[in-house]
Amino acid sequence: MKIKLIAFGIAKEIIGPDESNLEVKNPCNIGDLKRILIIHYPEFKKIQSIKFAVNEDYQEDYFQIHEGDEVVIIPPVSGG
Amino acid sequence: MRDIQVLDTPLNTQSCHDAVVDPAAGGIVVFVGTVRNQTKGRKVLQLAFESYVPMALKEMGKIADTLSQKWGILHVSIHHRVGVLEIGEIPVIIAVSTPHRQAAFEACQYAIDTLKKTVPIWKKEIFENGTVWVSAHP
């Protein structure tokens, strides 16, 4: 299935500035996606912690991703 | 009233203050974040902020919910800026009004502490010889 992947901050520098359509097996949860990303982009291993948001809410590893979901890579936030 | 915004133009302290004025308020606390000129002794030239805006607004809304539930605030205004900021400029303002001052101090402190942990906004420090995404690396 296809999912829309968007990255910000240092994650954007790692995977590139454009949002990408990523083909993943179905079912796929956040934990699976994390493993796929680390294989494709080993740079992620050096990041403090990576969280994910699906459709604008934080989600944990067990969360199932659905076709067409907007998945956002959230590196450590540093607002304020 | 709840005034939550992510802006790419200079922030205005007065407008955040004015958004929370209320005859029932006994106090207003306004926190103003400013861009500091150094990090661990290294001279900072600018800070560049970016945000996942729809989710940032949603997460700031959750902070406002907690302020209402836990401290019974009257009003809150949270403005965060994105883009490149110079030393002394204002990346964030939080204004809170409550019937009694103690709650306003506590609520404002909770709001800025939580914003820094949960709201999807990122800052990059721009030094003379390079840039660093804050908190990205252990």
Backbone of each chain as ProteinMPNN parsed JSONL, in Angstrom:
{"seq_chain_A": "MKIKLIAFGIAKEIIGPDESNLEVKNPCNIGDLKRILIIHYPEFKKIQSIKFAVNEDYQEDYFQIHEGDEVVIIPPVSGG", "coords_chain_A": {"N_chain_A": [[0.846, -1.203, 0.0], [0.271, 2.343, -0.396], [1.731, 5.065, 1.347], [1.752, 8.433, 2.588], [4.615, 10.221, 3.277], [6.052, 12.558, 5.418], [8.595, 14.805, 6.457], [10.288, 16.634, 9.067], [12.552, 19.171, 10.367], [15.653, 17.816, 11.43], [15.117, 15.343, 10.344], [14.102, 15.893, 7.875], [16.342, 16.763, 6.579], [17.652, 14.388, 6.373], [16.013, 12.595, 4.833], [15.278, 14.133, 2.699], [13.786, 17.076, 1.209], [11.247, 16.903, 0.037], [7.853, 15.751, 0.257], [7.215, 12.269, 0.369], [5.905, 9.5, -1.452], [5.5, 6.44, -0.124], [5.978, 3.017, -0.615], [4.721, 0.406, 1.184], [4.51, -2.799, 2.88], [1.371, -4.464, 3.573], [-0.248, -5.672, 6.409], [1.148, -2.736, 8.102], [2.836, -1.37, 10.766], [3.718, 1.415, 12.963], [6.125, 0.729, 14.196], [7.192, -1.094, 12.318], [7.577, 0.644, 10.183], [9.494, 2.345, 11.233], [11.688, 0.595, 11.391], [12.08, 0.083, 8.652], [12.806, 2.627, 7.751], [15.219, 3.042, 9.112], [16.8, 1.125, 7.919], [16.907, 2.071, 5.273], [17.869, 4.642, 5.696], [20.449, 4.957, 7.478], [21.373, 7.03, 9.034], [19.383, 7.796, 10.812], [19.799, 6.323, 13.072], [21.475, 7.796, 14.628], [20.004, 9.789, 15.72], [18.511, 11.332, 18.522], [15.803, 10.585, 19.427], [13.014, 9.284, 17.702], [9.825, 10.201, 16.848], [6.47, 9.477, 15.69], [3.785, 10.848, 13.81], [0.438, 10.311, 12.915], [-1.934, 11.426, 10.749], [-1.938, 13.865, 12.145], [-1.72, 13.259, 14.908], [0.249, 12.054, 17.647], [1.561, 8.746, 17.511], [2.043, 5.401, 18.735], [4.412, 2.573, 18.506], [2.847, 0.245, 17.951], [0.736, 1.087, 16.425], [-1.442, 0.732, 13.677], [-0.884, 1.478, 10.302], [-2.759, 2.947, 7.682], [-3.739, 2.681, 4.212], [-3.062, 5.572, 2.337], [-2.742, 7.196, 4.554], [-1.382, 10.084, 6.243], [1.773, 10.243, 7.229], [4.0, 11.463, 9.576], [7.344, 12.187, 10.267], [8.716, 12.806, 13.347], [11.284, 14.322, 14.666], [13.255, 14.979, 17.706], [11.538, 17.567, 19.379], [11.882, 21.158, 19.566], [10.813, 23.636, 20.236], [9.958, 27.023, 21.327]], "CA_chain_A": [[0.0, 0.0, 0.0], [1.022, 3.608, -0.466], [1.486, 6.056, 2.395], [2.413, 9.724, 2.341], [5.582, 10.431, 4.351], [6.543, 13.943, 5.495], [9.612, 14.921, 7.511], [10.642, 18.001, 9.485], [13.796, 19.322, 11.12], [16.791, 17.034, 10.966], [14.613, 14.218, 9.539], [13.943, 16.394, 6.506], [17.68, 16.798, 5.974], [18.073, 13.012, 6.108], [15.292, 11.928, 3.737], [15.036, 15.049, 1.581], [12.774, 18.081, 1.548], [9.923, 16.713, -0.549], [7.084, 14.661, 0.83], [7.379, 11.148, -0.547], [4.951, 8.414, -1.384], [6.302, 5.266, 0.195], [5.258, 1.746, -0.783], [5.031, -0.502, 2.298], [3.637, -3.985, 2.906], [0.15, -4.29, 4.355], [-0.256, -4.529, 7.329], [2.402, -2.1, 8.492], [2.616, -0.445, 11.882], [4.752, 2.445, 13.109], [7.383, 0.042, 14.485], [7.707, -1.605, 11.038], [8.026, 1.788, 9.382], [10.742, 2.804, 11.853], [12.755, -0.327, 10.966], [12.318, 0.307, 7.216], [13.518, 3.894, 7.593], [16.595, 2.907, 9.589], [17.538, 0.36, 6.895], [17.138, 2.95, 4.121], [18.6, 5.85, 6.107], [21.114, 4.617, 8.747], [21.552, 8.28, 9.796], [18.375, 7.888, 11.861], [20.318, 5.688, 14.294], [22.201, 8.798, 15.425], [19.075, 10.785, 16.266], [18.125, 11.119, 19.932], [14.588, 9.771, 19.449], [12.148, 9.636, 16.581], [8.416, 9.884, 17.053], [5.687, 9.553, 14.465], [2.403, 11.31, 13.908], [-0.421, 9.9, 11.81], [-3.084, 12.326, 10.665], [-1.765, 14.961, 13.122], [-1.642, 12.838, 16.303], [1.339, 11.137, 17.957], [1.16, 7.344, 17.604], [3.092, 4.492, 19.227], [4.889, 1.541, 17.575], [1.84, -0.757, 17.581], [-0.348, 1.708, 15.638], [-1.525, 0.264, 12.284], [-1.003, 2.529, 9.29], [-3.687, 2.595, 6.617], [-3.518, 3.254, 2.881], [-3.404, 6.981, 2.198], [-2.465, 7.978, 5.768], [-0.28, 11.043, 6.229], [2.66, 9.877, 8.327], [5.009, 12.507, 9.71], [8.475, 11.844, 11.13], [8.89, 13.897, 14.32], [12.512, 14.251, 15.463], [13.052, 15.696, 18.981], [11.034, 18.928, 19.158], [12.719, 22.144, 20.27], [10.189, 24.953, 20.127], [10.091, 27.936, 22.463]], "C_chain_A": [[0.878, 1.249, 0.0], [0.683, 4.489, 0.737], [2.255, 7.334, 2.046], [3.326, 10.009, 3.535], [6.117, 11.862, 4.289], [7.544, 14.024, 6.646], [9.882, 16.384, 7.818], [12.0, 17.988, 10.178], [14.901, 18.47, 10.539], [16.334, 15.855, 10.107], [14.447, 14.629, 8.086], [15.299, 16.446, 5.8], [18.15, 15.393, 5.623], [17.343, 12.422, 4.897], [14.998, 12.843, 2.551], [13.815, 15.907, 1.836], [11.368, 17.781, 1.024], [9.165, 15.611, 0.184], [7.15, 13.506, -0.162], [6.234, 10.165, -0.376], [5.753, 7.136, -1.221], [5.423, 4.029, 0.048], [5.667, 0.827, 0.369], [4.087, -1.699, 2.241], [2.418, -3.689, 3.782], [-0.121, -5.601, 5.091], [1.146, -3.993, 7.643], [2.075, -1.202, 9.684], [3.799, 0.512, 12.003], [6.121, 1.811, 13.38], [8.027, -0.506, 13.22], [8.306, -0.467, 10.219], [9.371, 2.313, 9.899], [11.906, 1.921, 11.39], [13.102, -0.116, 9.493], [13.164, 1.567, 7.016], [14.98, 3.776, 8.006], [17.441, 2.107, 8.59], [17.884, 1.279, 5.712], [18.012, 4.156, 4.469], [19.255, 5.605, 7.464], [21.383, 5.843, 9.636], [20.566, 8.399, 10.968], [18.84, 7.26, 13.172], [20.979, 6.709, 15.214], [21.274, 9.814, 16.084], [18.619, 10.353, 17.663], [16.896, 10.23, 20.087], [13.725, 10.239, 18.292], [10.726, 9.241, 16.955], [7.704, 10.0, 15.717], [4.3, 10.102, 14.774], [1.655, 10.782, 12.693], [-1.665, 10.776, 11.866], [-3.111, 13.302, 11.852], [-1.858, 14.563, 14.587], [-0.443, 11.915, 16.493], [0.8, 9.716, 18.031], [2.341, 6.484, 18.02], [3.397, 3.401, 18.191], [3.792, 0.583, 17.08], [0.753, -0.207, 16.654], [-0.307, 1.25, 14.174], [-1.727, 1.438, 11.327], [-1.949, 2.047, 8.192], [-3.316, 3.291, 5.319], [-3.93, 4.725, 2.861], [-3.158, 7.831, 3.433], [-1.315, 8.963, 5.542], [0.578, 10.766, 7.465], [3.796, 10.896, 8.388], [6.096, 12.054, 10.687], [8.749, 13.057, 12.026], [10.196, 13.686, 15.079], [12.305, 15.049, 16.761], [12.637, 17.155, 18.741], [11.852, 19.912, 19.999], [12.149, 23.542, 20.1], [10.46, 25.806, 21.354], [11.347, 28.761, 22.4]], "O_chain_A": [[2.058, 1.207, 0.348], [-0.482, 4.643, 1.103], [3.251, 7.316, 1.323], [2.864, 10.037, 4.675], [6.575, 12.318, 3.242], [7.36, 13.387, 7.683], [9.731, 17.257, 6.963], [12.524, 16.931, 10.528], [15.076, 18.399, 9.322], [17.077, 15.407, 9.234], [14.629, 13.819, 7.176], [15.398, 16.21, 4.596], [18.942, 15.209, 4.699], [17.974, 11.818, 4.029], [14.523, 12.381, 1.513], [12.918, 15.522, 2.585], [10.395, 18.349, 1.521], [9.765, 14.654, 0.672], [7.142, 13.717, -1.375], [5.671, 10.022, 0.71], [6.578, 6.791, -2.067], [4.285, 3.993, 0.517], [6.847, 0.506, 0.509], [3.014, -1.634, 1.642], [2.438, -2.784, 4.616], [-0.222, -6.62, 4.408], [2.159, -4.673, 7.48], [1.159, -0.382, 9.625], [4.76, 0.426, 11.238], [7.142, 2.276, 12.874], [9.242, -0.411, 13.043], [9.387, -0.593, 9.643], [10.258, 2.673, 9.124], [12.974, 2.424, 11.04], [14.275, -0.132, 9.122], [14.106, 1.58, 6.224], [15.868, 4.325, 7.354], [18.633, 2.365, 8.427], [19.01, 1.265, 5.215], [18.793, 4.629, 3.644], [18.701, 5.99, 8.494], [21.593, 5.706, 10.841], [20.873, 9.021, 11.985], [18.35, 7.607, 14.246], [21.039, 6.514, 16.428], [21.713, 10.61, 16.914], [18.382, 9.175, 17.93], [16.943, 9.228, 20.802], [13.702, 11.419, 17.945], [10.46, 8.099, 17.329], [8.239, 10.537, 14.747], [3.729, 9.859, 15.837], [2.174, 10.802, 11.577], [-2.349, 10.856, 12.886], [-4.151, 13.532, 12.469], [-2.054, 15.428, 15.441], [-0.141, 11.094, 15.627], [-0.293, 9.494, 18.553], [3.491, 6.791, 17.704], [2.745, 3.31, 17.151], [3.811, 0.162, 15.923], [-0.07, -0.973, 16.152], [0.724, 1.362, 13.511], [-2.614, 2.271, 11.514], [-1.933, 0.873, 7.821], [-2.673, 4.341, 5.315], [-5.018, 5.078, 3.315], [-3.337, 9.049, 3.391], [-0.402, 8.707, 4.756], [0.163, 11.022, 8.595], [4.465, 11.16, 7.389], [5.802, 11.596, 11.792], [8.979, 14.168, 11.548], [10.214, 12.934, 16.054], [11.287, 15.726, 16.905], [13.297, 17.883, 18.0], [12.439, 19.538, 21.014], [12.878, 24.504, 19.856], [11.109, 25.364, 22.301], [11.596, 29.576, 23.288]]}, "seq_chain_B": "MRDIQVLDTPLNTQSCHDAVVDPAAGGIVVFVGTVRNQTKGRKVLQLAFESYVPMALKEMGKIADTLSQKWGILHVSIHHRVGVLEIGEIPVIIAVSTPHRQAAFEACQYAIDTLKKTVPIWKKEIFENGTVWVSAHP", "coords_chain_B": {"N_chain_B": [[-11.484, 32.673, 26.263], [-9.5, 31.594, 23.527], [-6.529, 31.95, 22.005], [-4.633, 30.908, 19.645], [-1.786, 30.66, 17.741], [0.407, 30.145, 14.918], [2.917, 31.953, 13.527], [4.475, 33.749, 10.792], [5.501, 36.204, 11.02], [6.788, 39.088, 12.908], [6.236, 38.75, 16.449], [3.788, 40.058, 18.762], [3.759, 41.348, 21.876], [1.898, 42.881, 23.247], [-0.5, 42.279, 21.924], [-0.975, 39.631, 22.632], [-1.276, 39.919, 25.391], [-3.553, 41.585, 25.424], [-5.455, 39.852, 24.422], [-6.15, 38.245, 26.533], [-7.265, 39.744, 28.527], [-9.605, 40.366, 31.134], [-12.482, 41.218, 33.04], [-12.913, 39.61, 35.253], [-10.462, 38.734, 35.962], [-7.701, 38.378, 38.196], [-5.119, 38.546, 37.734], [-2.565, 38.602, 35.191], [-0.283, 36.607, 33.543], [2.509, 36.86, 31.506], [4.602, 35.167, 29.402], [7.569, 35.704, 27.685], [9.538, 34.491, 25.258], [12.94, 34.774, 24.214], [15.487, 35.165, 21.696], [18.601, 33.94, 22.426], [22.082, 34.938, 22.639], [24.082, 33.024, 22.699], [25.116, 29.556, 22.939], [26.103, 27.294, 25.252], [28.526, 28.736, 25.436], [29.157, 29.112, 22.774], [28.975, 31.291, 20.078], [25.87, 32.364, 18.921], [24.322, 33.192, 15.876], [21.838, 33.377, 14.576], [18.481, 32.009, 14.895], [16.686, 29.414, 13.359], [13.386, 28.587, 12.843], [11.046, 25.938, 12.346], [7.848, 24.421, 11.638], [5.357, 21.852, 11.963], [2.577, 22.801, 11.125], [-0.402, 22.34, 11.295], [-0.556, 20.271, 13.189], [0.885, 21.369, 15.298], [-0.813, 23.418, 16.116], [-2.907, 21.883, 17.041], [-1.681, 20.457, 19.16], [-1.005, 22.59, 20.833], [-3.543, 23.363, 21.443], [-4.296, 21.237, 23.062], [-2.715, 21.77, 25.269], [-3.933, 24.121, 26.122], [-6.407, 23.049, 26.842], [-5.672, 21.577, 29.124], [-4.846, 23.676, 30.772], [-7.271, 24.907, 31.287], [-8.702, 22.83, 32.557], [-7.055, 22.127, 34.762], [-6.152, 24.473, 36.029], [-8.203, 26.257, 35.848], [-8.222, 28.521, 34.126], [-8.996, 31.798, 32.771], [-8.522, 32.918, 30.194], [-6.352, 32.187, 27.387], [-3.446, 32.902, 25.486], [-1.414, 31.89, 22.933], [1.319, 32.408, 20.996], [3.456, 31.398, 18.426], [6.442, 31.797, 16.625], [7.671, 31.225, 13.279], [10.434, 30.727, 10.964], [13.413, 32.662, 10.212], [15.107, 34.001, 12.94], [16.515, 36.842, 14.579], [19.043, 37.667, 17.089], [17.609, 38.439, 20.222], [15.079, 38.703, 19.197], [11.617, 37.536, 19.284], [10.559, 34.31, 19.742], [8.391, 33.033, 20.964], [5.324, 33.654, 22.702], [3.409, 33.485, 25.635], [0.404, 34.076, 27.15], [-1.594, 34.234, 30.04], [-4.638, 34.447, 31.805], [-6.087, 34.554, 35.046], [-8.344, 34.179, 37.883], [-6.893, 34.427, 40.299], [-3.461, 35.164, 41.161], [-1.526, 33.104, 41.623], [-2.324, 30.78, 40.241], [-2.074, 31.674, 37.637], [0.708, 32.033, 37.294], [1.567, 29.364, 37.638], [0.151, 28.007, 35.604], [1.132, 29.233, 33.296], [3.818, 28.544, 33.402], [3.591, 25.749, 33.169], [2.552, 25.647, 30.587], [4.624, 26.656, 28.86], [6.699, 24.852, 29.445], [5.546, 22.419, 28.621], [4.97, 22.934, 25.947], [7.557, 23.001, 24.904], [8.155, 20.321, 25.003], [6.213, 18.831, 23.577], [5.059, 20.093, 21.305], [5.101, 20.163, 17.795], [7.57, 21.759, 16.736], [10.604, 22.981, 15.526], [13.98, 24.016, 16.129], [16.848, 25.438, 14.639], [20.137, 26.109, 15.333], [22.139, 28.718, 14.218], [25.403, 29.109, 13.657], [28.639, 30.817, 13.465], [30.219, 29.098, 12.028], [28.652, 26.929, 10.994], [25.641, 24.837, 11.397], [23.174, 23.627, 13.75], [20.672, 21.315, 14.581], [18.63, 21.744, 17.288], [18.668, 19.657, 20.157], [18.621, 17.313, 18.628], [20.59, 15.32, 18.546], [22.037, 12.818, 20.741]], "CA_chain_B": [[-11.065, 32.748, 24.867], [-8.304, 30.848, 23.23], [-5.926, 32.585, 20.834], [-3.465, 30.064, 19.393], [-1.359, 30.941, 16.37], [1.793, 30.018, 14.463], [3.025, 33.108, 12.63], [5.794, 33.95, 10.183], [5.788, 37.637, 11.133], [7.169, 39.379, 14.291], [5.173, 38.597, 17.444], [3.447, 41.286, 19.467], [3.444, 41.031, 23.264], [0.662, 43.576, 23.618], [-1.715, 41.641, 21.388], [-1.234, 38.443, 23.458], [-1.819, 40.435, 26.647], [-4.914, 42.097, 25.229], [-6.362, 38.739, 24.134], [-6.559, 37.538, 27.757], [-7.83, 40.689, 29.506], [-10.97, 39.995, 31.544], [-12.822, 41.879, 34.314], [-12.878, 38.638, 36.348], [-9.075, 38.322, 36.2], [-6.938, 39.056, 39.24], [-3.749, 38.654, 37.266], [-2.187, 38.085, 33.877], [1.146, 36.316, 33.426], [2.93, 36.783, 30.106], [5.969, 34.701, 29.196], [8.109, 36.096, 26.387], [10.813, 33.839, 24.944], [13.766, 35.595, 23.331], [16.632, 34.461, 21.109], [19.83, 34.212, 23.185], [23.229, 35.122, 21.744], [25.089, 31.964, 22.765], [24.77, 28.249, 23.475], [27.308, 26.697, 25.852], [29.706, 29.539, 25.121], [29.356, 29.261, 21.336], [28.191, 32.44, 19.636], [24.75, 32.092, 18.005], [24.016, 34.34, 15.025], [20.384, 33.402, 14.325], [17.777, 30.74, 15.069], [15.682, 29.163, 12.314], [12.307, 27.738, 13.37], [10.026, 25.426, 11.434], [6.764, 23.76, 12.369], [4.281, 21.111, 11.301], [1.616, 23.764, 11.681], [-1.718, 21.862, 11.763], [-0.411, 19.49, 14.419], [1.338, 22.291, 16.348], [-2.014, 24.097, 16.629], [-3.661, 20.872, 17.772], [-0.979, 20.18, 20.423], [-1.153, 23.771, 21.697], [-4.934, 23.291, 21.907], [-4.329, 20.293, 24.193], [-2.146, 22.495, 26.42], [-4.994, 25.037, 26.579], [-7.404, 22.219, 27.544], [-5.155, 21.27, 30.459], [-4.865, 24.908, 31.579], [-8.653, 25.114, 31.734], [-9.118, 21.781, 33.501], [-6.256, 22.033, 35.98], [-5.982, 25.759, 36.719], [-9.396, 27.097, 35.688], [-7.845, 29.827, 33.574], [-10.042, 32.525, 32.05], [-8.148, 32.988, 28.773], [-4.944, 31.916, 27.081], [-2.982, 33.282, 24.156], [-0.097, 31.314, 22.633], [1.795, 32.708, 19.642], [4.814, 30.927, 18.144], [6.901, 32.273, 15.325], [8.552, 30.387, 12.467], [11.301, 31.503, 10.085], [14.742, 32.964, 10.761], [15.022, 35.074, 13.937], [17.777, 37.441, 15.01], [19.237, 37.756, 18.542], [16.7, 39.382, 20.88], [13.708, 38.586, 18.681], [10.709, 36.741, 20.118], [9.975, 33.139, 19.093], [7.155, 32.549, 21.581], [4.67, 34.417, 23.784], [2.256, 32.814, 26.247], [-0.292, 34.928, 28.129], [-2.66, 33.515, 30.736], [-5.322, 35.213, 32.854], [-6.809, 33.738, 36.032], [-8.882, 35.019, 38.958], [-5.854, 34.662, 41.31], [-2.177, 35.164, 40.475], [-0.76, 31.866, 41.748], [-2.717, 29.881, 39.15], [-1.562, 32.218, 36.371], [2.128, 31.682, 37.229], [1.72, 27.917, 37.447], [-0.381, 27.617, 34.292], [2.035, 29.742, 32.261], [5.017, 27.697, 33.469], [3.231, 24.45, 32.583], [2.34, 25.82, 29.143], [5.894, 26.761, 28.122], [7.441, 23.591, 29.628], [4.912, 21.375, 27.808], [5.183, 23.31, 24.542], [8.918, 22.593, 24.513], [8.252, 18.854, 24.938], [5.219, 18.122, 22.75], [4.556, 20.786, 20.108], [6.038, 19.925, 16.69], [8.3, 22.933, 16.26], [12.037, 22.658, 15.62], [14.858, 25.16, 15.887], [18.209, 25.18, 14.203], [21.042, 27.193, 15.706], [23.032, 29.094, 13.14], [26.655, 29.628, 14.208], [29.524, 31.39, 12.443], [30.794, 28.054, 11.17], [27.817, 25.737, 10.87], [24.295, 24.863, 11.973], [22.843, 22.446, 14.553], [19.275, 21.164, 15.016], [18.674, 21.649, 18.749], [18.175, 18.4, 20.784], [18.498, 16.192, 17.684], [21.554, 14.257, 18.831], [22.251, 12.576, 22.171]], "C_chain_B": [[-9.703, 32.13, 24.702], [-7.732, 31.413, 21.934], [-4.603, 31.87, 20.568], [-3.045, 30.226, 17.937], [0.107, 30.581, 16.148], [1.945, 31.053, 13.356], [4.414, 33.199, 12.01], [6.169, 35.434, 10.145], [6.118, 37.936, 12.6], [5.98, 39.316, 15.26], [5.0, 39.885, 18.235], [2.958, 40.952, 20.877], [2.108, 41.646, 23.686], [-0.576, 42.828, 23.13], [-2.027, 40.355, 22.157], [-1.823, 38.852, 24.806], [-3.289, 40.821, 26.481], [-5.925, 40.967, 25.006], [-6.866, 38.06, 25.404], [-7.132, 38.45, 28.843], [-9.277, 40.3, 29.831], [-11.275, 40.676, 32.869], [-12.769, 40.928, 35.502], [-11.447, 38.22, 36.707], [-8.459, 39.103, 37.348], [-5.488, 39.204, 38.832], [-3.569, 38.071, 35.881], [-0.688, 37.814, 33.937], [1.463, 36.158, 31.948], [4.377, 36.293, 30.071], [6.396, 35.096, 27.786], [9.451, 35.404, 26.2], [11.614, 34.724, 24.007], [14.983, 34.807, 22.852], [17.918, 34.905, 21.797], [21.044, 34.198, 22.25], [24.29, 34.025, 21.807], [24.488, 30.67, 23.289], [26.052, 27.607, 23.958], [28.575, 27.418, 25.398], [29.955, 29.749, 23.638], [28.407, 30.339, 20.814], [27.124, 32.063, 18.606], [24.468, 33.356, 17.192], [22.509, 34.503, 14.83], [19.797, 32.057, 14.745], [16.757, 30.615, 13.948], [14.658, 28.173, 12.852], [11.443, 27.218, 12.239], [9.023, 24.6, 12.212], [5.897, 22.928, 11.426], [3.013, 21.778, 11.832], [0.279, 23.154, 12.128], [-1.633, 21.08, 13.07], [0.06, 20.362, 15.578], [0.125, 22.995, 16.969], [-2.831, 23.139, 17.496], [-3.012, 20.596, 19.142], [-1.069, 21.378, 21.379], [-2.588, 23.849, 22.237], [-5.066, 22.349, 23.095], [-3.754, 20.948, 25.453], [-3.226, 23.422, 27.002], [-6.082, 24.266, 27.33], [-6.951, 21.955, 28.979], [-5.174, 22.515, 31.349], [-6.271, 25.173, 32.119], [-9.029, 24.12, 32.819], [-8.387, 21.887, 34.832], [-6.187, 23.356, 36.759], [-7.184, 26.698, 36.566], [-9.088, 28.481, 35.142], [-9.038, 30.488, 32.885], [-9.75, 32.507, 30.548], [-6.682, 32.621, 28.604], [-4.654, 32.372, 25.654], [-1.589, 32.677, 23.98], [0.242, 31.653, 21.182], [3.204, 32.154, 19.49], [5.194, 31.359, 16.748], [7.697, 31.205, 14.605], [9.346, 31.287, 11.522], [12.624, 31.785, 10.781], [14.646, 34.174, 11.683], [16.417, 35.539, 14.35], [17.841, 37.427, 16.539], [18.268, 38.805, 19.119], [15.272, 39.318, 20.364], [12.922, 37.552, 19.492], [10.154, 35.546, 19.352], [8.637, 32.716, 19.686], [6.644, 33.527, 22.64], [3.509, 33.577, 24.301], [1.674, 33.758, 27.286], [-1.464, 34.147, 28.703], [-3.305, 34.453, 31.747], [-6.115, 34.257, 33.739], [-7.372, 34.669, 37.11], [-7.818, 35.361, 40.009], [-4.469, 34.396, 40.736], [-1.423, 33.843, 40.505], [-1.05, 30.916, 40.578], [-2.154, 30.365, 37.817], [-0.083, 31.883, 36.199], [2.301, 30.197, 36.904], [1.276, 27.48, 36.049], [0.576, 28.04, 33.179], [3.316, 28.888, 32.207], [4.75, 26.335, 32.836], [3.144, 24.565, 31.059], [3.67, 25.881, 28.394], [6.699, 25.463, 28.257], [6.876, 22.499, 28.711], [5.08, 21.663, 26.321], [6.544, 22.811, 24.061], [9.057, 21.078, 24.36], [7.363, 18.232, 23.863], [4.865, 18.801, 21.428], [5.563, 20.649, 18.959], [6.561, 21.217, 16.056], [9.774, 22.607, 16.482], [12.858, 23.916, 15.389], [16.266, 24.701, 15.556], [19.039, 26.38, 14.618], [21.992, 27.447, 14.551], [24.247, 29.773, 13.764], [27.494, 30.227, 13.08], [30.009, 30.314, 11.468], [29.946, 26.784, 11.149], [26.462, 25.897, 11.511], [24.047, 23.56, 12.736], [21.347, 22.461, 14.859], [19.293, 20.897, 16.513], [18.015, 20.339, 19.213], [18.159, 17.186, 19.862], [19.395, 15.017, 18.054], [21.761, 14.078, 20.322], [23.503, 13.298, 22.686]], "O_chain_B": [[-8.87, 32.141, 25.608], [-8.38, 31.359, 20.888], [-3.583, 32.183, 21.182], [-3.824, 29.971, 17.019], [0.936, 30.692, 17.052], [1.203, 31.041, 12.374], [5.404, 32.785, 12.613], [7.02, 35.863, 9.365], [5.774, 37.135, 13.469], [4.877, 39.761, 14.944], [5.923, 40.689, 18.364], [1.896, 40.357, 21.056], [1.305, 41.023, 24.381], [-1.581, 42.753, 23.836], [-3.196, 40.009, 22.328], [-2.752, 38.216, 25.305], [-4.146, 40.441, 27.28], [-7.099, 41.099, 25.351], [-7.888, 37.375, 25.374], [-7.448, 37.994, 29.942], [-10.061, 39.955, 28.947], [-10.412, 40.713, 33.747], [-12.601, 41.37, 36.638], [-11.24, 37.448, 37.643], [-8.653, 40.312, 37.473], [-4.714, 39.898, 39.492], [-4.303, 37.18, 35.453], [0.088, 38.683, 34.332], [0.785, 35.426, 31.227], [5.268, 36.924, 30.641], [5.677, 34.854, 26.816], [10.406, 35.706, 26.916], [11.054, 35.354, 23.11], [15.447, 33.891, 23.532], [18.283, 36.08, 21.763], [21.036, 33.538, 21.211], [25.277, 34.069, 21.072], [23.479, 30.682, 23.995], [26.981, 27.395, 23.179], [29.565, 26.789, 25.024], [30.869, 30.486, 23.269], [27.203, 30.306, 21.07], [27.437, 31.511, 17.551], [24.385, 34.453, 17.745], [21.974, 35.609, 14.906], [20.528, 31.084, 14.929], [16.053, 31.571, 13.622], [15.005, 27.066, 13.263], [11.137, 27.942, 11.292], [9.311, 24.133, 13.314], [5.729, 23.26, 10.252], [2.456, 21.369, 12.851], [-0.149, 23.424, 13.251], [-2.495, 21.195, 13.94], [-0.324, 20.124, 16.723], [0.042, 23.149, 18.187], [-3.37, 23.519, 18.535], [-3.706, 20.512, 20.155], [-1.194, 21.2, 22.591], [-2.818, 24.337, 23.344], [-5.835, 22.607, 24.021], [-4.238, 20.715, 26.56], [-3.407, 23.493, 28.217], [-6.619, 24.752, 28.325], [-7.728, 22.087, 29.924], [-5.48, 22.426, 32.538], [-6.439, 25.607, 33.258], [-9.589, 24.484, 33.853], [-8.993, 21.758, 35.896], [-6.167, 23.359, 37.989], [-7.177, 27.808, 37.098], [-9.615, 29.485, 35.622], [-9.975, 29.809, 32.466], [-10.601, 32.137, 29.739], [-5.881, 32.724, 29.534], [-5.484, 32.25, 24.753], [-0.693, 32.926, 24.787], [-0.457, 31.239, 20.258], [4.061, 32.409, 20.336], [4.393, 31.299, 15.815], [8.331, 30.366, 15.244], [8.992, 32.446, 11.302], [12.916, 31.204, 11.827], [14.171, 35.236, 11.282], [17.357, 34.75, 14.455], [16.831, 37.204, 17.207], [18.127, 39.903, 18.58], [14.353, 39.818, 21.013], [13.491, 36.797, 20.281], [9.371, 35.72, 18.419], [7.825, 32.104, 18.992], [7.421, 34.139, 23.372], [2.727, 33.029, 23.524], [2.376, 34.191, 28.2], [-2.219, 33.495, 27.981], [-2.61, 35.172, 32.464], [-6.724, 33.297, 33.267], [-6.932, 35.811, 37.238], [-7.831, 36.464, 40.557], [-4.309, 33.497, 39.909], [-0.755, 33.489, 39.534], [-0.135, 30.327, 40.003], [-1.797, 29.555, 36.962], [0.347, 31.499, 35.112], [3.072, 29.823, 36.02], [1.948, 26.682, 35.397], [0.802, 27.289, 32.231], [3.822, 28.558, 31.134], [5.566, 25.824, 32.069], [3.609, 23.684, 30.335], [3.82, 25.208, 27.375], [7.316, 25.019, 27.289], [7.633, 21.746, 28.098], [5.306, 20.749, 25.528], [6.669, 22.272, 22.962], [9.961, 20.601, 23.675], [7.725, 17.203, 23.291], [4.406, 18.124, 20.507], [6.739, 20.977, 19.122], [6.081, 21.686, 15.024], [10.144, 22.027, 17.503], [12.502, 24.77, 14.578], [16.789, 23.732, 16.107], [18.703, 27.521, 14.303], [22.572, 26.522, 13.982], [24.144, 30.864, 14.326], [27.126, 30.161, 11.908], [30.186, 30.559, 10.275], [30.478, 25.681, 11.276], [26.151, 26.936, 12.094], [24.628, 22.522, 12.418], [20.809, 23.463, 15.33], [19.905, 19.928, 16.962], [16.948, 19.963, 18.727], [17.718, 16.117, 20.282], [19.01, 13.858, 17.895], [21.678, 15.038, 21.089], [23.83, 13.2, 23.869]]}, "name": "protein", "num_of_chains": 2, "seq": "MKIKLIAFGIAKEIIGPDESNLEVKNPCNIGDLKRILIIHYPEFKKIQSIKFAVNEDYQEDYFQIHEGDEVVIIPPVSGGMRDIQVLDTPLNTQSCHDAVVDPAAGGIVVFVGTVRNQTKGRKVLQLAFESYVPMALKEMGKIADTLSQKWGILHVSIHHRVGVLEIGEIPVIIAVSTPHRQAAFEACQYAIDTLKKTVPIWKKEIFENGTVWVSAHP"}
